[in-house]
Amino acid sequence: MNHKTYIDHNSVSYVVANTGQLIYLAKRLCHDVYLRSGYISEAMPDGIIPFQYDSSAVYIVALNAGNDVVGTVRLAMACPSHIFEVWQGKLYESYNWLVGNATTAKSFEMGALAVRPDFSYTGVSFGLYKAAYDYSLEQGLDYAIIGMDQRALGSLIKYGWNFIQIGEPIDYFGSVSVPAILPVQKQFTFSYPPASVNKNQITV
């Protein structure tokens, strides 16, 4: 299947990693960024953070003009939600129905977001979320589950993302974070933040 590739104003493209080398570089970037940021305390063997359900994961990468991997996000398919475990006892009871729906429907957990430091303020994170959303539409998925920085979630909601906060803020990977669910099929439109993805530059 062909997947849409979006190109932003910095000539960064967003693609599904479909080779072993691209997947390895995505994992290595995540490891190095998390180590540098203090999210992990020491280097892992082979420079890879272990993930139990990696065999069912999809990696989306951001590539610069030289085809270097400068960003990545992981979509974990067909596995129990780590987010629900982390926020156990902190989820809002009023959204038990939504958690139940996401647990039984075709859902995925979005995580392991990492951006190379020199691309941190260029809209790459937004581009990765946009590519993840497009992929989920292509695959007919129902819900995206995520735990993310509270301010970052607020920014996405500001630009029209239909993320629903389902629990209390906690300290997660070094920042005040919240759990959220995106009903994929109800996300009809959103706007683009300044200096982010240019929706008029699309290749297939």
Beta strands, then each sheet from edge to edge (+ up, - down):
strand 1: 5-7
strand 2: 13-16
strand 3: 57-63
strand 4: 69-77
strand 5: 107-115
strand 6: 143-149
strand 7: 164-165
strand 8: 170-172
strand 9: 175-183
strand 10: 202-203
sheet 1: 7+ 9- 6+ 5+ 4- 3+ 2- 1+ 10-
sheet 2: 7+ 9- 8+
end
